Amino acid sequence: MNVYYPGAYSYPGAIGDGKCDGGDYNTAVCGFDGGDCDEFNFKYPNCTVNPPGAIGDGFCNGGDYNTAECGFEEGDCEEFNAKYPNCNVDYPGYYIGDGSCNGGDYNTAECGFEEGDCDEFNAKYPNCSVDFPGEIGNGYCGFGAYNTTECGFDGGDCLD
C-alpha cells in the first residue's frame, strides 16, 4: 500500500522502500522515510547525518559521523580514533594515509601529517600553507599563497 506524502522530495518512490535514506526524507513530513528510518532514529535520536547507511559500513567517514550522537559509526572509526584522538576531519579513510598530501586540516600534528603523506612536502616547504599541496610544482604557476618564497614560488613553476 502506497502512502502519499505531500512533502515528498525528488524521489517519492524512495519513501517506504526498506532503506533509510535520511536527509529530507527522514522528516515528519515524509513519515520518517515511510517508517524506513524508525530503527535508525530510535538508535540515534540526535544523529542527523546523510546518508545514515554509512554508519557501521566498515569505513571511517569521520566528521559528524564520528560523534557520540552517531555511535562513533558503530566502531568504524575505532582504530582511527585511537591513533588520532584529536583529529576531526571528514572522510579520514579517503585522505589520511592515501599516499597524497591533501593539506588543510589533514596536514596537522593532530592528524599525523596525514600519516606521513605530507612528510616530504613539509620537509621541502616547512612554512608553506596552502589548501592543495599537490599543486606545488605541477608545471603551472599558481597565484596567491602558492607563488611565495615559503612555497618555493610554486615549486619553481613561477620562476620562468
Buried (B, 14 or more C-beta within 10 A) or exposed (E): EEEEBEEBBEEBEBBBEEBBBBBBBBBEEBBBBBEBBBEBBEBBEEBEBBBBEBBBEEBBBBBBBBBEEBBBBBEBBEEBBEBBEEBBBBBBBBBBBBEBBBBBBBBBEEBBBBBEBBBEBBEBBEEBBBEEBEBBBEEEBBEEBBBBEEBBBBBEBBEE
